[in-house]
Amino acid sequence: MDITPLADQAPLPAQQCGLVAIVGAPNAGKSTLVNALVGQKVAIVSPKAQTTRVRLMGVAIHDQAQIMLVDTPGIFEPRRRLDRAMIAAAWGGAQDADLIALVVDSKTGLGAKVEKIADALKGRSEPKILILNKVDIADKGKLLIHAQKLSERLDFQEIFMISATTGDGLMDLKGALAKAMPESPWHFPADQVSDATDRMLAAEVTREQLYLQLHAELPYAAAVETEKYDERPDGSVEIHQQILIGRTSQRAIILGKGGQRLKEIGSRARAELSNLLGVKVHLYLHVKVKPDWEEDRGVYRDIGLEWVE
């Protein structure tokens, strides 16, 4: 039996680990991209712009590399305190990044919002890549034009054309991200896919259902707080949440006739959470009218945003 001496054996590949900041305009598909790279849902997704509010990290693994993906709120022109807090979270997510990925909706291409973000990135020293997303629904003849115009504004190391929804080009992108990560021990266990707490995840899943089920009826001035999160002796989880709204008239919209809409929101959120957490979930929702919730420091803390003056 031939046994190779330990000294002569090939060394194991070194681990790599790094931070990738995913930035872009609202509705560019950043959260869908992060979920696709991680391989499961870690960020909520909605057709509505500005769905992501907080800096959320998804953890993807490719070969020996652990890629920490910071899903940031879309960068837009802030009009109120909540907007300013979201923008601060977006730029804060890019701090200490090993790589900045600018995600652009290739269907809409270069617009005022994208131009402003690109200009803001010019002063940053981190390596940058361009990701043209949604190529499955874009005008193929305009993709190279978009890439050229953006490259004239910013120096990108690489340009990728992908669809986070269909997976087109995703493996090439993931491989490139892994290759760009510095040599470093992994920061998270191999089975951990996000840095979000279960309480935060629960609130985000319920907020996602508000967006998906209420569509244009839902005002942005709404928040979800997880007031109680307890494990029962049988292994199931009991969650109590309140949905904060600014006006009494909005309460009827969320409740629906005979409370049916709120029941449906709770039912779908409960099913989603049970799937994500792997246990039975008992979810209790109530709606609270709080006209000044956007000026409450405690609410910002609970939903994971920094207070911004």
C-alpha positions, -999 to 999 in steps of 0.1 A, spaced: 0 0 0 16 33 -12 11 61 13 24 95 4 42 112 33 24 142 47 53 164 38 50 155 2 12 159 -1 -2 189 -19 -13 216 5 -50 223 7 -62 254 -12 -62 285 10 -95 298 21 -107 331 6 -132 355 22 -143 390 13 -170 416 11 -189 426 -20 -211 457 -19 -241 454 -42 -252 489 -51 -276 504 -77 -308 523 -83 -341 510 -68 -356 480 -86 -324 470 -104 -328 435 -91 -301 436 -63 -320 414 -38 -330 389 -65 -293 387 -74 -281 382 -38 -307 354 -33 -296 337 -66 -259 339 -57 -265 326 -21 -287 298 -35 -317 305 -13 -338 334 -1 -321 358 23 -336 391 11 -372 401 3 -382 408 -33 -410 429 -47 -418 445 -80 -421 478 -61 -390 500 -60 -373 507 -26 -383 474 -11 -350 468 6 -346 491 36 -317 478 56 -282 466 49 -284 429 48 -256 404 42 -260 372 22 -233 346 24 -224 326 -8 -197 299 -12 -179 290 -44 -150 265 -42 -127 277 -13 -142 313 -13 -168 327 10 -184 357 -6 -202 381 18 -228 400 -3 -241 432 11 -276 438 -3 -281 475 1 -312 497 -3 -315 513 -37 -299 547 -39 -324 575 -47 -330 611 -39 -341 612 -2 -371 633 8 -377 624 44 -359 609 74 -366 573 65 -352 579 30 -320 594 45 -316 565 68 -320 541 38 -294 560 18 -270 560 47 -275 522 50 -268 518 13 -235 538 13 -226 523 47 -229 488 32 -201 498 8 -176 506 36 -147 483 38 -158 464 7 -132 444 -12 -153 449 -44 -182 471 -54 -207 457 -78 -229 483 -96 -261 466 -107 -280 482 -135 -314 473 -150 -304 466 -186 -340 472 -197 -339 508 -186 -302 514 -190 -284 546 -181 -307 571 -164 -303 601 -140 -303 578 -110 -276 555 -124 -255 584 -135 -256 599 -101 -245 566 -84 -217 561 -110 -205 597 -103 -205 591 -66 -185 559 -71 -157 577 -89 -141 589 -57 -139 554 -42 -107 534 -45 -123 499 -43 -123 477 -74 -156 479 -93 -175 456 -116 -206 464 -137 -235 440 -137 -261 445 -164 -291 426 -150 -324 415 -165 -309 407 -199 -337 382 -205 -362 411 -210 -338 438 -223 -332 450 -258 -302 429 -267 -290 455 -292 -287 481 -265 -266 460 -240 -232 470 -255 -243 506 -257 -253 506 -220 -219 490 -211 -200 515 -232 -217 545 -218 -212 533 -182 -176 525 -189 -170 560 -200 -182 572 -166 -164 546 -144 -135 523 -147 -148 487 -143 -125 457 -139 -151 435 -156 -186 437 -170 -212 410 -167 -245 406 -185 -268 384 -165 -304 376 -155 -307 370 -118 -342 356 -124 -333 330 -151 -297 324 -140 -282 334 -173 -245 343 -167 -248 337 -130 -221 311 -126 -195 331 -145 -203 360 -122 -201 339 -91 -168 324 -102 -153 359 -108 -165 372 -74 -149 342 -57 -116 347 -76 -116 384 -65 -119 376 -28 -87 380 -7 -70 350 11 -87 349 45 -104 325 69 -141 323 64 -161 346 86 -192 324 89 -199 287 93 -204 269 60 -242 264 66 -249 301 75 -264 320 46 -271 354 62 -262 377 91 -298 386 97 -314 376 130 -345 354 130 -364 384 144 -353 406 116 -360 379 90 -395 375 104 -403 412 101 -389 413 65 -410 384 54 -442 400 67 -432 433 51 -427 415 18 -462 401 19 -475 436 25 -459 447 -7 -469 417 -27 -505 417 -16 -514 453 -14 -495 465 -44 -501 502 -51 -525 505 -22 -497 501 4 -480 533 14 -443 534 20 -450 548 54 -454 514 70 -431 493 91 -432 458 107 -419 453 142 -413 419 158 -424 424 194 -420 388 205 -401 358 192 -402 327 214 -394 291 209 -421 268 223 -413 235 241 -424 215 210 -398 232 188 -422 256 171 -418 293 171 -443 319 183 -440 354 167 -460 385 175 -456 415 152 -472 449 148 -476 467 115 -471 504 120 -490 528 97 -493 566 98 -530 571 92 -562 555 104 -575 553 68 -546 529 60 -557 505 87 -588 495 67 -566 489 36 -544 464 55 -573 447 73 -595 443 43 -632 433 45 -638 414 77 -600 413 83 -595 388 54 -566 407 39 -546 407 71 -554 370 76 -541 363 41 -509 384 47 -504 364 79 -511 330 63 -485 336 35 -459 351 58 -463 321 82 -459 296 54 -428 314 41 -412 316 76 -420 279 83 -401 271 51 -371 294 59 -368 284 95 -376 247 91 -401 247 120 -438 253 126 -445 290 130 -474 306 150 -476 342 137 -498 368 153 -503 402 135 -519 434 146 -521 468 130 -512 499 150 -518 535 139 -488 556 149 -487 589 130 -451 598 141 -434 564 137 -409 577 113 -397 600 140 -393 573 166 -357 563 172 -368 530 187 -386 519 155 -354 526 135 -334 505 159 -359 476 157 -360 475 119 -322 477 116 -317 513 105 -294 540 120 -310 572 131 -301 600 107 -306 637 115 
